[in-house]
Amino acid sequence: MIFVEDLIPPLPPEVRGVGGIGMLGKHTLDAGLGQFVNQILPWVCWKRDVYYGKVDARGTSQECPDCGAEVRKDLSTRIHHCHNCGSTKPRD
């Protein structure tokens, strides 16, 4: 199974137009990554009979993967310690 966080918003129509995307480096990068996440990876998963799913990115690193309890932490905290079930894991 492969799960990805749904991080990349769709590009606005004025950026997707012919000629516009080549001039904007950041949007070009976003478009390449977006194409990979939205088209290429799902197709490869389908071909290899692997489940592919998108998850909402909000709060995924604040939730214990074992018991589902909310464990608030800032970005500098790299290890997850759950006060509810005692689970300890790398954050990502």
C-alpha positions as CSV (number, residue, x, y, z in Angstrom):
1,M,0.0,0.0,0.0
2,I,1.1,3.5,-0.7
3,F,-0.4,6.6,0.9
4,V,0.5,10.2,0.1
5,E,-0.4,13.4,1.8
6,D,-2.6,15.6,-0.4
7,L,-0.2,18.6,-0.2
8,I,-0.2,20.1,-3.7
9,P,-3.1,22.4,-4.6
10,P,-4.2,22.4,-8.3
11,L,-2.6,25.1,-10.4
12,P,-4.7,28.0,-11.4
13,P,-5.8,28.1,-15.0
14,E,-3.6,31.1,-15.9
15,V,-0.5,29.2,-14.9
16,R,-1.5,26.0,-16.7
17,G,-1.7,27.8,-20.0
18,V,0.7,27.4,-22.9
19,G,3.9,29.3,-22.3
20,G,3.0,30.4,-18.8
21,I,4.3,27.4,-17.0
22,G,7.8,27.4,-18.4
23,M,8.4,30.9,-17.1
24,L,7.5,30.2,-13.5
25,G,10.1,27.9,-11.9
26,K,8.2,27.2,-8.7
27,H,5.0,26.4,-10.5
28,T,6.9,24.1,-12.9
29,L,8.2,22.2,-9.9
30,D,4.7,22.0,-8.4
31,A,3.3,20.8,-11.7
32,G,6.0,18.1,-12.0
33,L,5.4,16.8,-8.5
34,G,1.7,17.2,-9.0
35,Q,1.8,15.1,-12.1
36,F,3.8,12.4,-10.4
37,V,1.5,12.3,-7.3
38,N,-1.8,12.6,-9.3
39,Q,-1.1,10.6,-12.5
40,I,2.1,8.6,-12.6
41,L,2.2,7.1,-9.1
42,P,-1.5,6.0,-9.2
43,W,-0.9,4.4,-12.6
44,V,2.2,2.5,-11.5
45,C,0.3,1.3,-8.4
46,W,-2.6,0.1,-10.5
47,K,-0.2,-1.7,-12.9
48,R,1.6,-3.4,-9.9
49,D,-1.7,-4.1,-8.1
50,V,-0.6,-1.9,-5.2
51,Y,-3.2,0.1,-3.2
52,Y,-2.8,3.9,-3.6
53,G,-4.6,6.4,-1.4
54,K,-4.4,10.1,-0.6
55,V,-4.8,11.3,3.0
56,D,-5.5,14.8,4.3
57,A,-2.2,16.4,5.3
58,R,-3.8,18.3,8.2
59,G,-2.8,16.9,11.6
60,T,-1.2,13.7,10.3
61,S,2.0,14.2,12.4
62,Q,0.0,15.2,15.5
63,E,-2.0,11.9,15.6
64,C,-0.6,8.7,17.2
65,P,-0.6,6.0,14.5
66,D,-1.2,3.3,17.1
67,C,-4.1,4.6,19.2
68,G,-5.3,7.7,17.3
69,A,-4.7,10.1,20.3
70,E,-3.8,13.7,19.5
71,V,-0.2,14.3,20.6
72,R,0.7,18.0,20.0
73,K,4.3,18.7,19.0
74,D,6.2,21.5,17.2
75,L,8.2,21.0,14.0
76,S,11.5,20.6,15.9
77,T,10.3,17.4,17.7
78,R,11.5,14.5,15.6
79,I,10.4,11.6,17.8
80,H,6.8,10.8,18.5
81,H,6.1,9.8,22.2
82,C,2.4,9.0,22.9
83,H,1.2,9.8,26.4
84,N,-1.9,7.6,25.9
85,C,-0.5,4.2,24.7
86,G,3.3,4.7,25.3
87,S,4.2,4.3,21.6
88,T,7.6,5.8,20.6
89,K,8.4,6.1,16.9
90,P,10.2,8.5,14.4
91,R,7.8,11.3,13.6
92,D,7.8,10.9,9.9
